[in-house]
Amino acid sequence: MHFVYVLQCTDGSLYTGYTTDVERRVAEHNAGDGAKYTRGRTPVELVHVEEYDSKSKAMSREYEIKQLRREQKLSLVEL
């Protein structure tokens, strides 16, 4: 399976990413081994996950979420 996830960083910002293993990826972000964006914003909290059966669908959805305004992202994750 393929997943799109949204993290809330310690500074309140939101980060969207793609993975095949959500738990491993969140642990990587919190260990400072994730995306450059999250390295200085740990700890991160998983606030939203979507599951897809293909990488292309997941990557398309990741792009869609990244194009949303902050208010729309907050509505999506219901924070």
N, C-alpha and C positions, 0 to 999 in steps of 0.2 A: 504494500500500500504506500501511497504518497500523501504527504500532509503539508498543509499550509498552516503556519502558526503565527500568533501575535504575542509578543512579550511586552510587558510594561517594565521599563527600566526604573532604577532607583530615583532618577531625576523626573519621573512622570512621563517621559517620552515613550512612544510606542515603536516597536521594531517588528517588521514582518519578514518571515523567511519560509524556506521550503526544506523539507527533510523526509527521510524514509523512517526515521526513528526519533520521535519527539523527545522522549526522556533523555536519550543520549545527547541530543542537540542542546537541550536546555542546560544540561550539566556542563557541556562544553562552553556555553556562553558564560555560565557562572564561574567557571574555572579560568576565564580569560582567554580561552582558546577558540571562541566563536568569532563572530564578525567583528571587524575593527570598530564599528559603531558602538557595540555593546561593551567593549573592553573597559572603558572608563565609567561605565554606568551600571555596574553590578552591585548588588545582586539583581537579577531579573526574575520576573514572575510570569508564568504562562497564563494568559488570560483568554485565549481563543484558539481552537483547533478545528480545521476542516479536513476531511479525509476524501481522497480521490483514488480512482482505480488506474489512472495513468499519469505519468510524469508531465505530459503536455498539458493536461487539464489543470493539474496542480500549479504548474508554472504560470499558466494563463491567469488563474485566480490570484496568485501571489502578485502579479503585475497589476491586476484590477484593484486589489486592496491598497497597494502602494500608491495608486493614483488618487485615492480618496483623500478628502480634506480631513483634518484631525477630528472635527466634530462628527463626521460620518464614521470614522474608525471607532470613536468612542461609542457611538450608537451600535455599531456592529458587535463590539465586545461587551457592551452594556456595563460600562464603568461609571 
